[in-house]
Structures are given as C-alpha cells and as structure tokens.
Amino acid sequence: MDVVELLQGASLLVPEETATENDITVRDVWEYLAQDEWEVALDLLEELGDHHPLPLTFWKTLAKAAEQMRLERSAAWCHWRCSEIRHGVIRADLALRPAEESRRKTAIHGAGVLRPMWNIGNRMPTGEPALNIASLWVEYRPSLEPGERSSVRLLPLDPEQWRHVEPGQRITMHEDRSVAGTAVILEVQRPEWALMH
C-alpha cells in the first residue's frame, strides 16, 4: 500500500463524529489528503487518535505510513501507542535532578529511546528495593534537560511488575544507583483488550 491508501484506511477507522478540542474531524483529514498534504493528514490522524480510543489497526497503519514518509518521530509515536493498547498507559509528572546533583549532564531524548530503572515500591527477597525498567516518552516536547520537569509516558518492560502503581504514587527514576529524577503518577489505564482487533 502507498502512503495515501494507508492514511485513507486509517481515517476510515475514525468514527465520523470524533472531534478534537480544536474541532478537527476526519473530514479535515480527507481535505488534506485531497491536497496531497500527507504529513498534515498524518498529524491530524494522530491527534484524533490521542482524543478518542482507536483500535490497534489504526496505530499500526499510521506507523506504516509514517515509516514510508520517513517521519521517524511519528513512526515511533505510533508504535508506542500500539504498545500502550497492548500493555496499558502510565503517565507521570517527572522532575529530573539538576545536572550539578546527578550524573546526567545532557538532555533525555523524548521519543522513547531511554529505558531507565524505576523504584516503584517492589522489593527483592533480601528486602532491598527492586528496580523495574520502563521506557520513557516525554510528552509535548522533543527532550528533557536536567533540572526540568514534564509529563511523561512510561512503557514497562514487564507490565505485571507495575500492576500496583496508581495515580498519586511517588516513584523514582534511576540510571545508576543514584536517583536521577522523581515522578508522581498522574494516570494509569489498564490494557484495552477490546481495542486489540
């Protein structure tokens, strides 16, 4: 399938009455497709998907379209959303420690590349804290500098270890034994199995 067919196919999975906060609808997507504005159409479809639960097929199709257009961040976002449908959504407010107080001196790439360890309250048999790995996506910005704060999305390597995590819970991020940042859980959504097909 070419890019246009993929975008058209994805748009057919969006209910016609779905609209974003800015009143963007699937009709807007079709208008941009008619004008060969594929990247704008892709952006609008991503936005529609962020405001309304859509099936796994929608995000897989968008990922293929983004890959064909060589839009790496969009492709990564669509693959991330596929994983969230399978494993659930965890959002948190993360504050990184300043560079002078931590080992990290450079910004975190925001598109799900970093896979830090997290102290989420689990314990090892010896009673010591067990750290659990989760990839990190910085929301609404390309990166996060030491000392900055942002809402983030977490994608656990082992979702079963994160079942007890709930909104309001305070967790710490680690890239080594020291604390690299502190986060407060904002939202937890369990997997939406009904959307898998």
N, C-alpha and C positions, 0 to 999 in steps of 0.2 A: 504494500500500500504506500502511496505517496503521502506527503505531509497534509495536503488538503483533505484527502479521504480519511486520514486518521483524525484530523480536527473535526471534520463533519461527523464522523462516527461517535466521537466523544460528546459532541454537542447534542446528539440525539439521546444521550443518556441523562441529560439535564431536564428535569420537569419544566414545562413551559412557564409555570407560574413562579419559578425560583428567581429571586432578585437579590442583589447585594444591598448594602446600606446606601450605595450611590445609585440605586435603581438600575443597575446593569442586569440585563437579561440575556437569554440565549439568542434573542433577535439581534442584539448588538453584535454578538459573535458572528452570526451569519452575514451581517453587513460588512464587517471587516474581512471575512473570507471572500466575499464578492469583490472586494477591492484589492485582493491579494496581499492583505496586511496580516500575514500568518502569525508573526510574533505577537502582535496586539491581540489577535484572536486567542492565542495560547494563554497570554497573561489574563485575559478576561475569563477563560475557562478555569484557570487555576483559582481565580478569585471566587467564581461561582462555587467551586468545589470546597473552598475554605468556609463558605457560609451555609452550605447545605450538605448533609451526608450523601455521598455518591458512591456507587459500587466500585469494587476493586478494578473492574474492567475499565472504568473511566480513567483512573490514575495510570494504569498500565498503558493505555492508548496514548495519553498525554506524554508519558515518558518516552514512548517510541517517537512521537512527533518531535519532541524537544531534542532527542538524540539526532534525528535526521537533520534538524536545523542547526545542530552543533551548539546548542544552548546548554552548557554543562550545568549551571546552577539550577535551571528549570528542570532538567532531567533528574538531577539529584533530589530536588524537592518532590517531584512526582514519585520517585522510588521510595523516598522517606514516607510519603503519605500511604503508599502501598503497605509498608511495614507497620504503620500505625493502625491500619484497618485490621491487619492480622494479629497484632500484639497489644493494641490499645494506645492511648495518648496520655503522656505525662508532661505537664507544663509546670515550670517553676520560675521564680524570680531569683536570678543568680547575681551575686555580688562577688567579683574577683578581688583578691587581696592586691594591694598596690605593689608595684614592681620592687620597691625597696623592702617589702615584707615577705616576698615569696621568691621562689626560683624562677618563675615565669617573668621574662622581661619583654616578651613580644606578644602581639595580639593573637587571640584564638580565631582561626578561620571559622566563619559562621555556618558553613554549609555541611555540617555533619561529618567532618573529617576527624575531629578529635574524639577519642574514646577514653575519657578519664575514668578513674575509680571513684566510687561514692560510698560514704558511710551512711547507710540508710537504717541503721539500728540492728542489723543482723550480727550474730556472734559466731565465732569459731568454737569448736568443742572445748578449747582451753579457756574460753571466756573473753578472749581478745576480740576487738571489732573485726568483722569480716567485711572487706571492701568488695563492692559489686560494680561491674563495668557497665556503662551506658554511653552510647554516642550522644553528642551534644549538637543541637541546631540552634543557633542564635536567631531569634525572631526579628524580622523587620530591619535587619542591618547585616552588612557583609562580614563584620568581625567584631570582636570584643577585646578591648585593651585592658591590661592590668589596672585595677582600681575602678573599673567601670561596672555598671550594673545593667542588666537587661532581662527581659523574659526569654526563656529558652524552652526547647522541647527536648526530652530525653527518650532514648530508644535503648532499653536494657538488652544486654547480651543474653541474659537468662530472665525473661519476664516473670517466671514463677517466684524468683527471689524478691520481686518488687510488689507482690500482691498486697502486702500490709501497708504500703505507702498511701497516705491520704492527704487531702488539702489541709494546709496549716502546718504540716510536719516540716521540721527543720532538718536539712541534710548537709553534709559537707563534701566538697569535691577535692580529690587528691590526684596529683600527677606523680607523686612520690609519697613518702611517709608524712610530709607536712601538708597542712590544709592550704589548698590553692584558692578556695572560694567557699562561700556559704550560700545555700539556696533554701527558699521556702516553697513548698509545693503549692501551686495555685489550682491545679485541676488534674483529676485522674478520670479517664474514661476507659472502661474495660473494652476488650475487642468486640467489634460489632459483627458477629458471625453472620447475621442476616444479610450483610452487605458483601459477603465474600464472593458471591457469584454474579 
